């Protein structure tokens, strides 16, 4: 596996990094195991919080440096890169502040003397993608380091500088050796790490294929896994939704990170054929207004895709959509300039017989539908193997809630594109994976919820004698 920085704005190779050797990988694993057993799990929660909150402070202090790596390696617009850095700092602070309360023993009131204690389980392996190079790490590292686990992190091969920067972050914050370790590992090495008895869990954000392979190997070795896979999120526009603000939200939901977002609003579904035409016109206008340019320029609103591979996948999907009867309303072509740029694209006429009907469009490409009624909108929203997020727009919030309850998804937002923050649990159902990250739910994914049951001295073997 080749770890290298290729600037997607120019297409030029910047730097290549060597894979970790088997010997260095063994040292990294041994150091992580030792750090867990002899140090990190035994640290006072206040000491762990001090290190994690220091990492958050460093992120804020060096925001421009960290944002630069995102723009350099995967083409994220500079303002979005800054926002990601800030979001990660917020996540780290959230867990530094909340962990002590989350770790308090819980009294099981239905059984006298029963308590539930939260304990770490050991070394975890994180496998993360390129589209949010810091956020994907922070939502694992924040909770898991605070609970007392330690982390080996294998990042995507096209964001090595971002990966190294996040490793430096914890080193600079004072984390002991082995608590957080970046590894430029191959697929074969990752397979061995999952099987190693010193590793007690694995979390992955990535493709269905990668997630299934990781879950299978982890399952064979009786290890917990959390999978965050793709999504094909619907954005449903009801008859009473305010037009202009909903159009703005649809543009944001589809085009954040140049559309390379697992919770992006990939399928726009408008109720009412006449209203659908008006909405489509407004959406075309907004997509057309995006300004192509260097993502380092704050005035740019359409940056490059992360790689030529990503660009070619989308071009192939657009060709398949057209072949099977779909219509390209806008865009559909590579932009004639250096780098990996694609025109903002809108597809219509995508029905069940179209090859891309159930596929995820991971880029600046939206599938647009106008349907007759609410029932048809719900059926279409659920006509996907994915179940990550969904959005419903309506002036009637209670009606929005009722529709959201009928959509097969792990998350549903009313009058807002699907979004994320430290306190909101993140995750999906169906082929979008299982398990949750962020909030208290994310804190509890890789822990031992240990029952401690206390009976008075002299009690019989079956427990304390109930008082009459």
N, C-alpha and C positions, 0 to 999 in steps of 0.2 A: 504494500500500500504506500503510495507516494504522498507525503505531506508537503504541500507547497502553496505559496502565496502567488496567485495569478490575479492581477488587478483587473476586475471585470469592466472597468471603465475604458481600458486600453487594450485588454487581451494579452498584456505582456507579463511574462514570468518574472517575479521579483526575487523569490528565494525558495530553496528546497531544503527540507529537513530530513535527516536520516531516521529510519525506524529505530525503535529501542531494541537493543540486543537482548537475547534471552537471559544473559547473565544480569544485565541491568534491570530487566523486568523482575527477575527473582529477587533482587535486592530491594526493589520498590515494594514488592508484595511483602517481603519479610519486614521491612521497616514499618509498613502500614499495620501489619499484624502486631508487631511489638508496641507501636504507639497506642493501639487500642488497648492491649492487655495491660500494659504497665503505666500508662500515662493518661490518655485523653478521657477514657471512661471514668477515671477516678478524679478528674479535675472538678473543683467546685463549679457549679453552674455559673457563678459570677465571673469566674476566670474564662470560661468558654464564651460567655457573653461579651466580656471585654475584648477578646480577640476578634469575634465576629463583628461587633460594632465598630472596632477599629478598621476592619476591612471596608465597611460601609463608608466610613469617613474618608479613607484613602480614595475610594471610587469617586466621591464627590470632589475631592481636592484635585484629582487628576482626570477629571471628566473629559477634557479635550483630548488628552493622550489616548484614553480608552475608546472614545468615540472614533478617533482616527483609524484605529485598527479595523473597526467594523466597516467603515467606508472603504478602506483600502482593500479588504479581503473579500467582502461579499457585496459591496456596492450599496450599502444602506445609506439613504439620504442623511445628511449630517444632522439635521434636527431630530430625525427619528433615532439616530445613533445616540445622541445626547439623552433623549428620552429613555432609551433602553438602559443606559448607564444609571440614570437616576432611579428607574424602576428597580434595578438590582440592588442598589443601596437601600431602598425602602424595604425590600424583601429581607435583606440581611438584618436590618434594624428591627423589623417586625419580630423575627424569631429570637433575636437577642433579648428583646423586651418581653416576649410572651412565653418563652420556654419554661421559665421557673414555675409559672402557673400551670402550664400543660403537664409538667412532670410531677405535680403534687399527687400523692396517693388518693385514689377515689374510694370513698367508703361505700360499700354495697349494702344499702340499708335493709334489704330484704333478708339478709343473713347476718346475725350478730357476730361481730369480730372479723368479718370478711373485708379485705381491702385489695384494690388493684393497683399495683406498682408498675410504672413505666421504666423499662430498662433498655439500653442499646443492645444490638445483637452482634456488631463487629465491623469487619471490612465490607464495604459496598463497592460495586462497580457501576459507574455511570457511563452511558454511551449516548452522546449528544450530537445534534445536527447543526447545520451551518446558518440557519435562517435567523436565529436569535442567539448568537454565540455566547453572550453572557447570561441572558435571562434563563436559558435552558439549564445552565449550571446553577445559578443562584437559587432556583426553586427546588433544587436537590440539596445543594450544599448548605443553605440556610438552616432548614429543619434538621438535616441529618447530622451536621456537625454539632448543633446545639443539643441534640438528644444524647450525644456521646459516641456516635458511630464515626468511622473514618472513611475517606473516599479516595478511590482510584478513578481518574477521569480520562476516558478515551474520547477525544473530540473528533469532529469531521475533518477529513484530510485537507480541505481547502481553507481552513481558518486556523492554521498553526500559531500565528502570532497572537491572535486573540486568546487561544488556549494557554499559551505561555504567560500572557499578561495576567490572566486570572490566577494562575498558579503563583506568580510573583506577589499577587495581592495578598494571599494568605501568609506567604512567607514574610512579607513586610509587616503584616499585622501581628506577627509573633507566634503563629501556629507552630507547634513542635514538628520536627521531621516525621513524615509518615502520616500526618493527619489529612493532608490534601496533596495528592500527587498526580500530575499530568503525565500521561503515557502515550507516546506515538506508537501504538501497537498495531500489528497486522490482524487480520481476521482470524488466522490460525492461533495467534497468541491470545486473542480475546476468548476464543473457545476454551483454551486451557485455563485461563483465569477463572472463567465461570465454573469450571469443574474443580478447581482447587478448593480443598476443604476450609482453607482460611478465609475464603470469600463467602459471605453469608446471604447476600442478596444482590440483585442487579436491576437497574432501571434504565430504560431506553426510550428515547424519543426518535422516531424515524419512520421508515416505510413499513408496510404490512409484512413484507417478506423478511426484513431484518427483525422485526418484532416477533414474528412467529418462530424464527430460528433461535432467538435468544430465549424465548419462553420455553421452547421445547428442551433446550439444553439445561436451562435452570430447573425445569420440572423433573428431568431425569435425575438430577442431583439433589432433589428435595429442597430447593431454594426459592424463596419468595422473589417475585418479579413484579414490576410495575411497568406497564406499556402505555405510552402516549403516541398513538399513530396518527394517520392523516384525517382529513375531514373534507366534506363537501357541503358546507353549511348553507342552509336556505335562509334567505331574508324575505319574509312575507310582508307584503304591503296590503293592508286592508282598505276598504273603500273610504274610510273616514280619516286615514292617516294624512297629516299635513304634508302637502306635496314638496315644498322647497326644502324643509329641514330633513325630510326622509330621503330625498335625493342626495343631500350632502352626506348623510349617514351611509347611504349605499356606496357612494364614491369612496369614503374613508374605509368602510368595511371591506371593499374589494381591493383597494390599491395600497393599503398600508404594507410597507416593506416590499413595494412593487408587486403586490399580490402574492408574495411568497410567505404565506402565513397559514398555519394549519386551521386556524379559526376564521380565516377570511370568508367574507360573504360571497361565495362562489356561484350561487344560484339565486338570482333575483326573481321572485314570484309575485306578480301583481294581480289582485282580484279585479276583474272587469276588463273586457277587451278594449273599450274606448279609453278607459283610464290607463290601461297598459300602454297604449300608443303614446299618450301624453307623457307618461313616466319614461318610456324608452327615449323619446326625443330629448327630454331633460338629461337623461343619463348619458346619451351620446354627446350632448353639448359639454357636459362636465368632463368626460373622458378626453374629448378632443382638446380641451383647454389646458391639459397637462403639458408642462414645459420640459422638454428633453434636455439633459445636460449632465455636467459633472456633478456627482452626488456630494462633493465637497462644497459646492456652491449652494448657499441657503436658498437661492432663488429657484433651484431645480426642483421640479415636482414629479419628474419621471426619470428614475435612475436605471442602471443596467440590471439585468438578471445576474444571478450569482456566478454562473458559469456557462460555457458554450454548451455543455451537456444539458443543462436545464433549458436553455433556449431551444435547442433542437428537439427536446421532448415536446415542448409546447407547439412548435411548428408542425410536428408530426400529428399531434392531437387536433390542431386546427384543420389540417389536410383531411384527416379521418372524418371530422365533423362535416366538412363540405362534401366529401365523397358520399356520405350516407344521408344526404338531403338537407343538412343544416345550412343556414344562411349566415354569411359574414356581414353583419351590419356595419361594423367599423373595424379598421385595422387588419390584422391577420398576417402582417409581414415583418420581416427583420428590418430594422432601421439602418439605412446606409450610412454608417459611421463606425469608427473603431469601437471595439468593445462588444458587449453582449446585450444589445438593446432590441426590444420588441415593441411594436406599435400597440397602444391600448386597444384591446379587441373585445367586441361584443358578438356573441353568437345567438341566433334564434333558430326555431324549428328543430330543436334537439328532442327527438322522441325516443321511445323504447327501442326502436330498431337501429338507432345511431350508436356507433361504437363507443362514443364518449359519454353516453347517457349516465353511466354509473361511475365514470372515472373522476378523479380529482384533477382540477386545473390549477396548477401551482405556479401562478404568475399573473400578469396583468390581463387576464382573459375571463370574462363573465359570461355565463349562460343565462339568457333572459327568457322568462315565460310570462304570458298573460293567460289567466284561467278564469272560468266562469263564476266560481263560488268558493266558499270557505272549505267545503269538503274536498274539492279537487286540489286546493292549495295544500291541504294537510297530506293528502295521498302523495302528491308530488314531492313534498318535503321529506317524506319517509321512504321514497323510492330510491334508496341509496344503501350500499353496504356500510356506509359510515354513520356515526352517531356522535359527533363531537359537540358542536354548538348549533344554535339556531337563534334567529331574531324575528320578532313580530312587531310591526308598527301599526298603532291604532290610537285614535283619540279616546277610545273606550278601554281603559287599562284592564278592567275585569274581563272583557272579551279577549284581550290579549293574553291574559293568564290562562283562560280556558283553552285557547288554541295551543299555547306553549305546552300545556299538560298533555296534549295529544301527539306531540312530536317526539320521536325516538332520539333523544340526545342526552348527553351528560350535563349540558348547560343550555339555558335559554334566557335571552335578554329581551325585555319589553322596551320598545322605543330607543334602542341603542344597539349598535353592532356588538357582537361578542367581544368582550375585553377581558383584561386580567389585572389583578392587583393582589397584594400579599394576603389579604384577608378572605379572598374568594377561592373556594376549592376549584381546581382545574382538572378536567378529565372527561372521558367519553364512554360510550357503550358500543356494541356491535364491533365492527372492524376498526373502530377508533381506539380500541384498547381497553384496559381495565386498571383500576387503582386511581388514586387522586394525588395531586400535588397542590401545594400551597394551603393556607389556613391550618386549622388544627388537624384536619383530615390528612394533609400531607405530612404533618409531624408524626402521625401514628402509623405510617405504612411499614416502616422497618424497625419495629420495636418488639420487645418481649413484654406483653401485658401479663405480668406475673401475679397470680392470686396468692395472697398471704392471708391465711385463715387462722385466727387466734382464738383458742379456747382457754378457760381458766385452768390453772394447775389442778390436777386431780379429776379432771373430766373423764367420762367414759370414752372408749375408742370412737364412738360415733358422734362425739361432740358434746358441747355443753348441755346440761339438763335444762329443758325449758321450764321456766317458772310458771306455775299455775296461778 
